[in-house]
Amino acid sequence: MRRRTAAEAHATHSVPLAEKRLADYAAVAGDDTIAELECLARPLRGARVLHISSTAYGGGVAEMLRTLVPLMNSVGLDAQWRVIAGDEDFFAATKAMHHALLGMEDLDLTPERQSAYLRANADNAASIEDTFDYVVVHDPQPAPLRSLRWSDRGVWTWCCHTDLSAADPSWWSFLRPFIQLYDAAIFTQPTSVERDLHLDTIAIIPPAIDPLSPKNRPMSEREAANTVSAFGVEPARPMLTQVSRFDPWKDPLGVIDVYRNVKREHPTLQLVLIGSLAHDDPEGVEYYCLAQEYADGDPDIHLLTNLDGVGAAQVNAFQRQATIILQKSLREGFGLPVAEGLWKAKPVIGGHAGGIPLQIQDGVNGYLVDSVEQCGDRVLELLANPKQARTAGDRGHTVVEREFLSTANLRGYLKLFNELAQPSPALRNAYPARDAAGWLSTSIR
């Protein structure tokens, strides 16, 4: 059998997707919203759209694309989603980049990391054979693709799901020239945009949840209770739940500290930490083990992952059975689990980071906190005031219904594509193709 070449090992591959119909969302989003989306899509019918990301599962980007791409097809676009490939060195380099862009110190931008990053992108770029009217490249991992496909027709947009407000200057300086070659960029919120990023078009499009997905569909209390019971969690007892990757920025160790502080007054309290272990997250298993060690055998601390059989439906059940949902992030892009918890009318306590304040109005539909102590105090307050907790949850559901459903996300992209239908030549004049290609080819030698 012929062995795969390095280029073949680093080739993009398509993600198979289930069909979704926009009309099915009318019951949740309303007929007026559906009519608006159909109107926005009309000038774009038949346009070829490609989304490119680093993984097909295990994070908010993948979850969002599983709905966004089929809905684009439903309104008449020809959309697809591809995932880049890479070896361990590539994903180790991009994980270091992820941490550095979030503000972690002492992560050197070594020649070895640069080489692993650029070579994998060069191989992935070579595997893209088709051309598209709109290409959306998600996050830093595949950012160099635009410079490597400079002669392609179509409009290229870089979508940043990372909070860059505390980005390490050296890593951002390395990444920024790749981003400058795009026709547009998408960010979750204005504060995430670096001041030295100069593009003709910068759009603010927050991520969103799919209300019809297995993770967010309606579920009876009995089904939810039976589901969590199967994992050794007692539905009749109070429960704190956090759904996020096992990652230092999600602060699972801090969540365990919150649980321990509150448990002194509520001895029946349980804690459930749920996370997916994704192939583009080489530190996930390591940090899961660290959290497991920190839990120190406490039978009321449950650490669960996709490897335990926890999928979207099980997450749905745990969020619906939770007394309070936490998202104690220290850095955050958007924080889809916040919207998921609010959608289920649960009180949510989140870190004052990234896109979480977009979703939580402090003291109205949840709480924003900056420390273990603050978080513990808010948990105690909500446990002591069930009516207050229900009111916050109900208000949160209304916020998500209005602003953070998949239909709102689709609206943002359709508006942007219409705006970009006649791309400006300004960037191409500022960054000639030959200069971009020459600079990159020199960098990956």
C-alpha positions in Angstrom: 0.0 0.0 0.0 1.3 3.4 -1.0 2.2 5.6 2.0 0.7 9.1 2.2 2.9 12.0 1.4 3.4 14.8 3.9 1.2 17.0 1.7 -1.6 14.4 1.7 -1.4 14.0 5.5 -1.9 17.7 5.7 -4.9 18.0 3.4 -8.2 19.6 4.1 -11.2 17.3 4.3 -14.9 18.0 4.0 -17.2 17.7 7.0 -20.5 15.8 6.3 -23.5 17.7 7.5 -27.1 16.9 8.1 -29.7 18.9 6.2 -31.5 21.7 8.0 -34.5 23.7 6.8 -34.8 27.4 7.7 -38.6 27.0 7.8 -38.3 24.7 10.8 -37.0 27.7 12.8 -40.1 29.8 12.3 -41.8 28.4 15.5 -38.8 29.8 17.6 -37.6 32.8 15.6 -40.9 34.0 14.1 -42.2 34.3 10.6 -40.9 37.8 10.2 -37.3 36.7 10.9 -37.6 33.9 8.3 -38.9 36.3 5.7 -36.1 38.7 6.4 -33.5 36.0 6.0 -35.0 34.8 2.7 -34.9 38.4 1.4 -31.2 38.8 2.4 -30.3 35.5 0.7 -32.1 36.3 -2.6 -29.2 38.3 -4.2 -26.7 35.5 -3.0 -28.5 32.5 -4.5 -26.1 30.0 -6.0 -23.0 31.7 -4.5 -20.3 29.1 -3.5 -19.3 29.5 0.1 -16.4 27.7 1.9 -15.9 27.7 5.7 -12.5 26.4 6.9 -11.7 25.6 10.6 -9.3 23.4 12.6 -11.6 20.8 14.0 -15.0 19.2 13.2 -15.9 18.7 16.9 -15.1 19.7 20.4 -15.6 23.4 20.4 -18.0 26.3 19.8 -16.8 27.0 16.3 -17.5 23.4 15.1 -20.8 23.5 16.9 -21.9 26.7 15.3 -20.8 25.6 11.8 -22.9 22.4 12.0 -25.9 24.7 11.9 -24.7 27.7 10.0 -23.5 25.8 6.9 -26.7 23.8 6.4 -28.8 26.9 6.9 -26.8 28.7 4.2 -27.7 25.8 1.9 -31.3 26.0 2.9 -31.6 29.6 1.7 -30.0 28.9 -1.6 -26.3 29.3 -1.2 -23.9 26.5 -2.1 -22.0 26.1 1.2 -19.5 23.6 2.5 -17.2 23.2 5.4 -13.6 21.8 5.4 -11.3 21.1 8.2 -7.5 21.4 8.0 -5.1 18.6 9.0 -1.8 18.8 10.8 0.6 16.8 12.8 1.4 17.0 16.6 3.9 19.7 16.0 1.4 21.9 14.2 -1.3 21.5 16.9 1.2 22.1 19.6 2.3 25.3 17.9 -1.3 26.5 17.4 -2.1 25.7 21.0 0.8 27.8 22.1 -0.4 30.5 19.8 -3.9 30.3 21.3 -2.5 30.7 24.8 -0.3 33.6 23.8 -3.1 35.5 22.0 -5.1 35.2 25.1 -2.3 36.7 27.2 -0.3 33.8 28.6 3.3 34.8 29.1 6.6 33.0 28.5 5.6 31.3 25.3 8.4 31.9 22.9 7.6 32.2 19.2 10.4 29.8 18.2 11.6 29.1 14.6 10.4 25.5 15.1 6.9 26.6 16.0 6.7 29.0 13.1 8.0 26.3 10.7 5.4 23.7 11.9 2.6 26.2 11.6 3.5 27.5 8.1 4.4 24.1 6.6 1.1 22.6 7.6 -0.8 25.5 6.2 1.1 25.3 2.9 0.1 21.6 2.6 -3.5 22.3 3.4 -3.6 25.2 1.0 -2.4 23.0 -1.8 -5.2 20.6 -1.2 -8.0 23.2 -2.0 -8.7 22.6 -5.6 -12.0 24.5 -6.1 -12.7 28.2 -6.2 -15.4 29.9 -4.2 -17.3 33.2 -4.1 -16.9 33.6 -0.4 -14.3 31.9 1.9 -14.5 32.2 5.7 -11.4 31.1 7.6 -12.0 30.6 11.3 -9.4 31.5 13.9 -5.6 31.6 13.8 -4.9 27.9 12.9 -5.6 28.3 9.2 -5.0 32.0 8.9 -2.1 31.8 6.4 -4.4 30.1 3.8 -5.3 33.4 2.2 -1.7 34.3 1.5 -1.2 30.9 0.0 -4.3 31.1 -2.3 -3.7 34.7 -3.4 -4.7 34.1 -7.0 -8.1 32.6 -6.1 -11.1 34.6 -7.1 -13.7 35.4 -4.5 -13.9 37.3 -1.2 -11.9 36.0 1.8 -13.0 36.8 5.4 -11.1 35.9 8.6 -13.4 35.1 11.6 -11.8 35.5 15.0 -13.5 33.6 17.8 -10.6 34.5 20.2 -10.4 37.5 22.6 -7.3 39.4 21.4 -7.6 42.2 24.0 -4.5 40.9 25.9 -2.6 39.3 23.0 1.1 38.8 23.3 2.7 41.4 21.0 5.2 39.1 19.4 2.7 36.4 18.4 0.2 39.0 17.2 2.9 40.7 15.1 3.6 37.3 13.5 -0.1 36.7 12.8 -1.2 40.1 11.8 0.4 40.2 8.3 -1.6 37.1 7.3 -4.9 38.7 8.5 -4.1 42.0 6.7 -4.4 40.1 3.4 -8.1 39.3 3.9 -10.9 41.4 2.5 -12.8 41.5 5.8 -12.7 40.2 9.3 -15.4 39.1 11.8 -15.1 39.5 15.5 -17.5 38.7 18.4 -17.3 42.2 19.9 -15.5 45.5 19.2 -13.1 45.2 22.1 -11.6 42.1 20.6 -10.3 44.0 17.5 -6.6 44.9 17.7 -6.1 48.6 17.0 -3.3 48.0 14.4 -5.5 45.7 12.3 -6.5 47.8 9.3 -9.1 46.3 7.0 -11.8 47.9 4.9 -14.5 45.8 6.5 -14.7 44.6 10.1 -18.0 43.0 11.1 -19.3 42.2 14.6 -21.2 38.9 14.4 -21.6 37.1 17.8 -21.8 33.3 17.7 -25.2 31.6 18.4 -26.8 28.4 19.5 -29.1 26.2 17.5 -32.5 25.9 19.4 -33.4 22.7 17.5 -30.1 20.8 18.0 -29.9 17.8 20.4 -28.1 20.0 22.9 -30.8 22.7 23.0 -34.1 21.0 22.0 -36.9 20.7 24.6 -36.4 17.9 27.0 -38.8 16.6 29.7 -37.6 16.8 33.3 -38.0 13.0 33.5 -35.7 12.4 30.6 -33.2 14.8 31.9 -33.2 13.3 35.4 -32.9 9.7 34.0 -29.9 10.8 31.9 -27.9 12.4 34.7 -28.7 9.5 37.0 -27.0 7.1 34.5 -23.8 9.0 35.2 -24.0 8.7 39.0 -25.4 12.2 39.6 -28.4 12.5 41.9 -31.0 14.8 40.2 -32.8 15.6 43.5 -29.7 17.2 45.0 -28.4 20.7 44.1 -25.9 20.8 41.3 -23.4 23.2 39.8 -22.5 22.5 36.2 -19.8 23.9 33.9 -19.6 22.8 30.3 -16.3 23.8 28.7 -13.0 22.5 27.5 -10.5 21.4 30.1 -8.3 24.4 29.7 -6.6 26.8 32.1 -8.6 29.7 30.7 -11.9 28.0 31.7 -10.5 27.7 35.2 -11.9 24.3 36.2 -9.6 24.3 39.3 -11.2 27.6 40.3 -14.6 26.0 39.8 -13.7 23.2 42.1 -12.6 25.8 44.7 -16.0 27.5 44.3 -17.8 24.2 44.9 -15.7 23.5 48.0 -16.4 26.9 49.5 -20.2 26.6 48.9 -20.3 22.9 50.1 -19.4 24.0 53.6 -22.9 25.5 53.8 -24.6 23.1 51.4 -23.2 19.6 52.1 -25.4 17.9 49.5 -24.0 20.1 46.7 -22.7 18.3 43.6 -20.3 19.6 40.9 -20.4 18.4 37.2 -17.6 19.5 34.9 -18.2 18.5 31.3 -15.7 18.9 28.4 -14.9 17.5 25.0 -11.4 16.3 24.2 -10.7 17.5 20.6 -7.9 16.5 18.3 -6.7 20.1 17.9 -6.3 20.5 21.7 -3.2 18.4 22.7 -3.3 19.8 26.3 -6.9 18.8 26.9 -6.1 15.4 28.4 -3.3 16.8 30.4 -5.5 19.5 32.0 -8.4 16.9 32.5 -6.0 14.8 34.5 -4.9 17.9 36.5 -8.5 18.6 37.3 -9.1 15.0 38.2 -6.1 15.1 40.6 -7.3 18.4 42.1 -10.8 16.8 42.7 -8.9 14.4 45.1 -11.4 11.6 44.8 -14.4 13.6 46.0 -17.4 11.4 45.0 -19.6 14.6 44.4 -17.2 16.0 41.8 -18.0 14.5 38.4 -15.6 15.1 35.5 -17.2 13.9 32.3 -16.1 14.0 28.6 -17.1 12.7 25.2 -15.0 9.6 26.0 -17.5 8.8 28.7 -20.4 8.9 26.3 -21.4 12.5 27.0 -22.7 14.0 23.8 -25.0 16.8 22.9 -28.1 15.2 24.4 -26.4 14.4 27.6 -25.1 18.0 27.9 -28.7 19.2 27.4 -29.8 17.0 30.3 -27.1 18.2 32.7 -27.8 21.8 31.9 -31.5 21.4 32.4 -30.9 19.5 35.7 -28.4 22.1 37.0 -29.4 24.3 39.8 -26.8 26.9 38.7 -24.7 27.0 35.6 -21.1 28.3 35.7 -18.8 29.6 33.0 -15.9 30.9 35.2 -13.7 31.8 32.3 -10.6 33.9 32.8 -10.4 34.6 29.0 -13.2 33.9 26.6 -14.1 34.3 23.0 -17.9 34.2 23.3 -18.8 31.4 25.7 -21.6 29.4 23.9 -22.4 27.4 27.1 -23.6 30.7 28.7 -26.2 31.1 25.9 -27.1 27.4 26.3 -27.7 27.8 30.0 -29.7 31.0 29.6 -31.8 29.3 26.8 -32.8 26.7 29.3 -33.9 29.4 31.7 -31.1 28.6 34.2 -29.3 31.3 36.3 -25.7 31.6 34.9 -22.7 32.9 36.7 -19.9 33.8 34.3 -16.4 35.3 34.4 -16.1 38.9 33.4 -14.3 38.0 30.2 -14.7 38.2 26.4 -18.2 37.8 25.1 -19.8 36.7 28.4 -20.8 40.3 29.3 -22.6 40.4 25.9 -24.9 37.7 27.2 -25.2 38.4 30.9 -26.4 41.7 32.3 -25.0 41.6 35.8 -27.7 41.2 38.5 -30.5 41.0 35.9 -30.2 37.7 34.0 -27.2 36.3 35.8 -24.0 37.5 37.4 -20.5 38.4 36.3 -17.6 37.6 38.7 -13.8 38.1 38.8 -12.7 35.7 41.5 -13.5 32.4 43.3 -14.8 34.3 46.3 -17.2 36.4 44.2 -18.4 33.4 42.4 -19.0 31.5 45.6 -20.9 34.4 47.1 -23.2 34.6 44.1 -23.8 30.8 44.2 -24.8 31.1 47.9 -27.1 34.0 47.1 -28.9 32.1 44.3 -29.2 28.9 46.4 -30.8 31.0 49.2 -33.2 32.7 46.8 -34.8 30.3 44.4 -37.3 32.9 43.2 -34.5 35.2 42.2 -32.8 32.4 40.4 -35.9 31.6 38.4 -36.4 35.2 37.5 -32.8 35.5 36.2 -33.2 32.3 34.2 -36.4 33.5 32.6 -34.8 36.9 31.6 -31.8 35.0 30.2 -34.0 32.9 28.0 -35.5 36.1 26.5 -32.1 37.6 25.8 -31.0 34.5 23.9 -34.3 34.3 22.0 -33.8 37.8 20.8 -30.1 37.9 20.1 -28.2 34.6 20.1 -30.1 32.0 18.0 -28.7 30.5 14.8 -31.1 32.7 12.8 -29.3 35.8 14.1 -25.9 34.4 13.2 -27.1 33.6 9.7 -28.5 37.1 9.4 -25.0 38.5 10.2 -23.3 36.5 7.5 -25.8 37.2 4.9 -25.6 41.0 5.5 -21.8 40.8 5.4 -21.8 38.8 2.1 -24.1 41.3 0.5 -21.8 44.1 1.6 -18.8 42.3 0.2 -20.4 41.4 -3.1 -18.2 44.1 -4.7 -14.8 43.7 -2.9 -12.6 46.8 -2.7 -9.2 46.5 -4.5 -7.5 48.5 -1.7 -6.0 45.6 0.1 -4.7 43.9 -3.1 -3.0 47.2 -4.0 -1.5 47.5 -0.5 -0.2 43.9 -0.4 0.7 42.8 -3.9 0.3 39.0 -4.5 3.9 38.6 -5.4 5.1 40.2 -2.1 2.7 38.0 0.0 3.7 34.8 -1.8 7.4 35.7 -1.6 7.3 36.6 2.1 5.6 33.3 3.0 7.7 31.0 0.8 10.8 32.5 2.5 9.3 32.0 5.9 8.6 28.3 5.5 11.9 27.2 4.0 
